Amino acid sequence: MARFLKLVKLRGVELKESELIFTLKGGFKVLSPFKPEPILAPKKFQPVVDPPGMYSTGIPDLDTILGGGVTRGSYILLETDGVTSTLEQHLLEAPMAANFLTQGRCVTFIPSSGVDYGLIKERTLQYVQSEEEFKRLTLILEPTGFAGAVELSN
């Protein structure tokens, strides 16, 4: 179980992070804030094998946190707060999509604000073999100008 600690004032110490996540499991441990680092030498994505009855997220550490992966038949909704950068969000989303696509499974995208069909297609083509495979494995739903309507872009 993770818990939150907010430091309002600490005499004589400059606080870089005023809100921290900590756990008491195995003693008091503060979890470091997530800071993405630039990738200097990109490597080709290697799919992560699915555990029995589950799908891997493509991120082994996240699979461990989730008890082995995501249960088959479930849906995943990733919600981030206003201070999470697009890069940080993509560091979670991209491996999940890549793990499915590199194993020939379908992925549905519902782009957030500022992300369009072209950007998703460009990124997805890094993980599939061809334009035909992209069309076969992806569905991109883009909101249109009025509430409740969805345009199928693929």
C-alpha positions, 0 to 999 in steps of 0.5 A, spaced: 500 500 500 502 506 498 501 512 502 502 520 501 505 525 505 505 532 504 511 536 507 508 543 508 514 546 512 521 543 514 526 548 517 532 550 514 531 545 508 529 547 501 524 542 499 525 539 491 518 535 492 513 537 497 509 531 496 512 524 497 509 517 496 511 512 501 510 505 504 511 502 510 511 495 507 518 492 509 519 499 513 518 506 512 520 507 504 520 513 500 519 512 493 522 517 488 519 522 484 518 519 476 523 523 472 524 521 465 531 521 462 533 521 454 534 515 451 541 516 448 541 509 444 534 507 442 533 499 441 528 495 438 522 493 442 522 486 445 515 483 446 514 481 453 511 474 454 504 474 457 503 470 464 498 464 464 491 468 463 494 475 463 497 480 458 503 483 459 503 491 459 510 490 456 513 493 462 516 488 466 516 492 473 509 494 472 507 487 471 510 485 477 506 491 481 500 488 477 501 481 480 503 479 473 500 483 468 493 485 466 487 479 467 485 477 460 478 480 458 479 486 462 479 494 460 485 499 461 484 506 463 490 510 464 488 517 467 494 522 469 493 528 472 495 535 470 502 535 471 504 529 468 507 531 461 505 527 455 512 524 454 511 521 461 504 518 459 507 515 453 512 512 457 506 508 460 502 507 454 507 506 448 510 499 451 503 497 452 501 498 445 507 495 442 507 489 446 500 488 443 502 490 436 509 486 436 505 480 437 499 481 432 494 483 437 489 489 435 489 496 439 484 501 439 486 508 440 482 514 443 487 520 442 487 525 448 488 533 446 493 535 441 494 527 439 491 526 432 491 520 427 498 522 424 502 522 430 499 515 432 500 512 425 507 514 425 509 511 432 505 505 431 509 504 424 515 503 429 512 496 431 508 493 425 511 490 419 507 494 414 502 499 412 497 493 411 498 490 418 497 497 421 490 498 418 489 491 420 491 491 427 489 498 429 483 502 430 483 510 432 477 513 434 477 521 434 472 525 437 468 530 432 465 537 433 459 535 437 458 531 443 457 523 443 460 522 436 466 518 434 469 518 427 473 512 425 479 514 422 482 507 420 
